[in-house]
Amino acid sequence: MARWYRLSMMGLILLVVWGCGKSSSLEGQVVDGKGQPMAKVKMIAKQVQPIKGYEQFEATTGGDGKFAFKGLFPTSAYEIFPYWDNQTASVRLKVESGPEGHTKMLPGPVKIRFTKAKDGVISDNATGLEWYVGPDRDTNWNQAKAWTESLSAAGGGWRMPTVPELKAIYQRGVGGNNLDPIFLTTGVWVWSGQMHDASSPWLFGFPTGQEYWNDLTIPLGAFGRFRAFAVRSRR
């Protein structure tokens, strides 16, 4: 029995030592909202179930937007995301590393369209516009207009968006309401600065992807969760 126990323990030790040498690689590419390669983007690979020595890896994209993680634990779940010191993105990918000794390619490029700076300004690198999300509370059109006109964040110059501009940030199947989670809001309807007639402004509904007009006399809460967004050209 003692001999069997010693042999079992030796086998276990050898298995652990052998396992410490296992690794695989993961490669991919980062592109912007127009599909163009993004250089000098730091990418992080964070292991979902940490194993000592394999918990987190970093890689920086080259001029072609490509990056490579080496030394990952084989066939293990990792979360892949970009990292900056002064801005964030909502992009998060969960992937499984390849088998031992193999290099796995991501099935498609990592697309980073929206980034948010520490001052709250959201940059859309597909349209060149910048966005700022208003207070997360039910807001009528007059309140949205007054808030936008008084907004001085990040140097000011903000205005209410047009319906086409709101349509441009609609992304079917993204987030909870077809809107990138970087637009941190519980709202589903966003006011535009365009008028259907003298008393009825247009607004955009993200659950449906359609524009509507609403009479200014309809009380808040009649349909629920109206919000204000501000927009400007990128500075």
C-alpha positions in Angstrom: 0.0 0.0 0.0 2.8 2.4 1.0 4.7 1.7 -2.3 1.5 2.3 -4.3 0.9 5.6 -2.5 4.5 6.7 -3.2 4.2 5.9 -6.8 0.9 7.7 -7.1 2.3 10.8 -5.5 5.3 10.7 -7.8 3.0 10.4 -10.7 1.0 13.4 -9.5 4.1 15.5 -9.1 5.3 14.6 -12.6 1.9 15.5 -14.0 1.9 18.9 -12.4 5.5 19.6 -13.5 4.6 18.4 -17.0 1.5 20.6 -17.0 3.4 23.7 -16.1 5.2 23.5 -19.5 2.0 23.4 -21.5 1.0 26.4 -23.5 -0.8 27.6 -26.6 -1.1 30.8 -28.6 -4.0 33.0 -29.7 -3.9 35.6 -32.6 -6.4 38.2 -33.8 -6.8 41.6 -35.3 -8.4 44.9 -34.0 -10.3 47.1 -36.4 -12.2 50.4 -35.9 -15.9 51.1 -36.8 -14.9 51.4 -40.5 -13.1 48.1 -40.6 -9.6 49.8 -40.6 -6.8 48.3 -38.6 -6.1 49.9 -35.2 -2.4 50.1 -34.2 -0.9 50.4 -30.7 -4.0 49.1 -28.9 -3.2 47.1 -25.8 -5.2 43.9 -25.6 -5.7 41.9 -22.4 -6.3 38.1 -22.2 -7.7 37.3 -18.7 -8.3 33.7 -17.7 -11.9 33.0 -16.6 -10.8 30.4 -14.1 -7.3 31.5 -13.0 -4.5 29.1 -12.9 -1.3 30.4 -11.4 1.1 31.6 -14.1 -1.6 31.8 -16.8 -4.0 34.4 -15.3 -3.4 37.4 -17.6 -1.5 38.3 -20.7 -0.9 41.5 -22.7 -0.3 42.2 -26.3 -0.1 45.3 -28.4 -1.4 45.6 -32.0 1.0 46.4 -34.8 0.4 48.6 -37.8 -1.8 46.0 -39.3 -3.9 45.8 -36.2 -2.8 42.2 -35.4 -1.9 40.9 -32.0 -0.7 37.6 -30.5 -0.9 36.1 -27.1 1.7 33.4 -26.3 2.0 31.1 -23.3 -1.8 30.7 -22.7 -3.0 27.6 -20.8 -4.3 25.2 -23.5 -8.0 24.7 -24.0 -8.9 27.3 -21.3 -11.5 30.0 -21.3 -10.1 33.6 -21.6 -11.8 37.0 -21.8 -10.2 39.3 -24.4 -10.6 43.1 -24.2 -8.8 46.3 -25.1 -7.3 48.5 -22.4 -6.3 52.2 -22.2 -5.3 54.4 -19.3 -7.7 57.2 -20.2 -10.7 55.5 -22.0 -12.8 52.4 -22.1 -14.7 50.3 -24.5 -17.5 47.8 -24.0 -15.9 45.1 -26.2 -15.5 41.8 -24.4 -14.9 38.5 -26.1 -14.9 35.1 -24.4 -12.8 32.6 -26.3 -11.1 29.3 -25.6 -7.4 28.9 -26.2 -6.2 26.2 -28.6 -4.8 22.8 -27.8 -1.3 22.5 -26.4 1.4 23.7 -28.9 -1.2 25.1 -31.3 -2.0 28.7 -32.4 -5.7 29.6 -32.6 -7.0 32.4 -34.8 -10.0 34.4 -33.7 -12.9 33.8 -36.1 -13.1 37.5 -37.0 -11.6 40.9 -36.1 -12.2 42.6 -32.8 -14.2 45.6 -33.8 -13.9 48.7 -31.6 -16.4 51.3 -32.7 -17.2 53.3 -29.5 -14.8 54.4 -26.8 -15.6 56.5 -23.7 -13.2 59.0 -22.2 -13.0 59.6 -18.5 -15.0 62.8 -19.0 -17.9 60.8 -20.3 -17.5 61.7 -24.0 -18.2 58.7 -26.3 -16.4 58.7 -29.6 -17.9 57.0 -32.6 -15.0 56.2 -35.0 -17.4 55.1 -37.7 -19.2 58.4 -38.0 -16.7 60.8 -36.5 -19.3 62.1 -34.0 -19.0 62.4 -30.2 -21.9 61.6 -27.8 -22.8 62.5 -24.3 -25.6 60.7 -22.4 -28.0 62.7 -20.4 -29.4 62.1 -16.9 -30.9 58.6 -16.6 -34.4 59.7 -15.7 -37.6 60.3 -17.6 -37.2 63.5 -19.6 -39.6 65.5 -21.8 -38.5 67.2 -25.0 -38.3 70.7 -23.4 -36.1 69.4 -20.6 -33.9 67.5 -23.1 -33.5 70.7 -25.2 -32.6 72.8 -22.1 -30.2 70.2 -20.8 -28.4 69.9 -24.2 -28.1 73.7 -24.7 -26.6 74.2 -21.2 -24.2 71.2 -21.5 -20.6 72.5 -21.1 -18.9 69.1 -20.6 -15.6 68.7 -22.4 -15.6 72.1 -23.9 -19.3 72.4 -24.9 -20.6 72.7 -28.4 -23.3 70.1 -28.0 -26.7 69.9 -29.7 -29.6 67.5 -29.9 -29.1 64.7 -32.4 -31.0 64.2 -35.6 -33.1 61.1 -36.3 -30.5 59.8 -38.8 -27.7 60.3 -36.3 -29.7 58.2 -33.7 -30.4 55.6 -36.3 -26.6 55.4 -37.0 -25.9 54.1 -33.4 -28.7 51.6 -33.5 -27.2 48.1 -33.5 -29.6 45.2 -33.8 -29.0 42.6 -31.1 -26.4 44.6 -29.2 -26.9 45.2 -25.5 -30.3 45.2 -24.0 -31.9 47.6 -26.4 -30.0 47.4 -29.6 -27.5 50.0 -28.3 -23.9 49.6 -27.3 -23.7 49.2 -23.5 -21.2 52.1 -23.4 -24.2 54.4 -23.7 -25.0 53.7 -20.1 -28.8 54.3 -19.8 -32.0 52.5 -18.9 -33.9 54.6 -21.5 -35.3 53.2 -24.7 -36.6 56.4 -26.4 -34.2 59.2 -27.2 -35.4 62.7 -28.3 -34.1 64.3 -31.5 -33.9 68.0 -32.3 -36.1 67.6 -35.3 -39.8 68.5 -35.3 -42.7 66.7 -37.0 -44.8 69.8 -36.6 -44.8 72.8 -34.3 -45.9 70.8 -31.3 -44.5 67.3 -32.1 -40.8 66.5 -32.0 -39.4 63.3 -33.5 -37.7 60.7 -31.3 -36.1 57.3 -31.9 -37.1 54.0 -30.3 -34.1 51.6 -29.9 -36.2 48.5 -29.1 -37.9 48.8 -32.5 -35.3 50.7 -34.6 -38.0 53.1 -35.7 -38.6 56.9 -35.5 -41.8 58.3 -34.0 -43.2 61.7 -33.3 -44.8 62.6 -29.9 -47.0 65.5 -28.9 -45.4 67.7 -26.3 -48.6 67.5 -24.2 -48.3 63.8 -23.6 -47.2 63.4 -19.9 -44.0 61.6 -19.0 -44.6 57.9 -18.2 -47.3 57.5 -20.9 -44.9 55.3 -22.9 -41.9 55.4 -20.5 -38.2 55.9 -20.4 -37.6 59.0 -22.6 -34.0 60.2 -22.5 -31.7 63.0 -23.8 -28.5 62.4 -25.7 -26.2 65.2 -26.9 -24.0 65.0 -29.9 -21.3 67.1 -31.7 -18.6 66.7 -34.3 -15.4 65.2 -33.1 -12.8 67.6 -31.7 
